[in-house]
């Protein structure tokens, strides 16, 4: 099944010179780079990249609360709140600021089951849990506990769309000429 997906080389990977390695890994699996560019400080696009829905914010905030609970840390003490929605908004702001902190490289990737294939290549969203041989497993060991402690997003090198609907929305956002 031929699909298209969006991949973004994030600032942590770009600044470390990993863009070529990431491109090579995608192409070695037979995926095709349909479009690619360097993005610098596109506030409107980055601002629209992460959803603003109540459901998304509560899910993200809930994951952060779970991370704090697992560590025996009070989110209220660290973040000033234990409301999942408020924490989700904080995390969304951290993510947005991070994508604006340095150049990023958005690209449209296509191929057989591209969404699933790309997500396997990049590895688990949390680098500390990513398998060796994946991009995140080989080049990062960041974790939610460290990120939360430093009040920043997890630095996981790459964004990869999670499902066809997300891919379609993100491709239209970053590459409207291909939508």
N, C-alpha and C positions, 0 to 999 in steps of 0.2 A: 504494500500500500504506500504510494508516494505521498509524502507529507512535507510541509514547510514548518519551520520553527524559528524562533528568535534566540540567539545566543548573544550575550554581552560579556566581553572581556572587561572586568571591573578594574577600578584604579589600582588595587593591590597587585593584580597580575600585570597590568600595563606598566606600572612603575618598576617592576622587577624584570621586565623584558621577556615575559612569557607569552606574548601574543603569538609569535611564530610557532612555538611549541603547541599551543592550543589549536591553532589552525592546522598544523601538521597532523595532530591526533584525529581531528575531525575528518580530514581528507583521507587519511590512511584507512579509515573505515568505509570509504566509498561515498561519503556524503559530499554534496556539492555546495560551494559557497556561491549563492545567487547574488548577494549584495553585501557590501562591507564598506564601512567608513570610520573615520575617527570623529568622535563627538567631544566637543569641549564646551562645558558650561551652558548646555541647553536647558535652562531652568524650566521652561514650560513642558518640554517633553519628559524630563526627569520627574517633574512634579506630577505628571499624569501616569507615570509608569506603575507606581504602586497603588493598588486600589484604596479607595476612601470609604468603602462600604462598612457598615457596622459589623457585619459578619466577619469580614477580613480582619478588621482592627481587633475585634474580640478574640479571634483565633490566635493572632500574633501575640496579643497581650497575655492570653491564657498560657501559651507556650513559655513565655518569659516567667510568668508566675510559677509554672511547674518547675522550671530550671532553678529558680530561687528556693522553692520548697525542697527540692532534692538536695540542695546545698545547705539547708537549714538557715537560710538568710531571709530576713524580713524585707519584702519588696517595699513596704511602707517606709521603713527606715532608709533604704537606699534610694528609692525613687520618689518618695513623698506621697505615694498612693499605692493601693492594692486593687484598684479598679482596672479590670482587663482592658476596657475600652480606652481609658486614659493611657495605660502603658502601651497599648497597640499604637496609639497616635505618636507616643514618644519614639517607639521603634521605627515607625514609618518616617518620622523626621530624621532619625539617625541614618536610615537607609538613603534617603534623598540627599542629605548633606554629603554622605560618602560618595555617591555617584557624581556629585558635582565637585568633589575635591581634587580631581585630576582627570585627564582624558579617559574615555571609555571607548571600546570598539564594538558597536552593535553590528550584527550580521544576520542575514537570513540564510538558513541552512536547509537544504532539501535532500530527500532521499527516501528509501524504503524505511518506513516506520521511524522517520527522523526524530520525532519527539522522544520516543522511548530510547532510541540508540544514543542520542546526545546525552540524555540523562544518565545512561550507563557509563558513558565515557567520562563525564564530569564527576560522577560519584555522589555520595550522600551529601545533602545540603550542609550538614555539619562536618567540616573537615576532620575533626577528631574521630568521627565515626566512618569516614570514607575509606574504602578498601585501597590497599596499595595497587598501583597500576591505573588508578583513575587520576584525573587531573588534580582534584582536591586531595586525594590520598597521597599523591606524590609531592605536592608543592605547598601544602598548608597543614597546620595542626591546630588551627584556632578552634575555640570552643565557646559555647554560650556562657559558661560561668565567667570566663575571662572577659568576653565582650560585655556582659551585663555589669561586671565589676567596673569596667572602664566606661560604661554608658555609651556604647557604640554598637553598630551591627557586627555580626560575625563576618569576618573577612574570609570569604569563600571563593575568591578569584573569578568566578564565572556565574552569570545568570543563564538559566535555560528554561524556556517555557515549560509549564507542567502538563498542559493538556491542549487539545486542538483549539478550544475556545480562547484560552489565554494566548496561544501562539498567534491566532488570527488578530486579536485585539492589539497585541504588542507589535506585530509586523505593521499594522495600519498606523500605529503611533510613531514608530521609528522610521518606517519606510512607506509613507503614504502613497508614493507612486507605484508600489507593488500591491496595494490592497485591492 
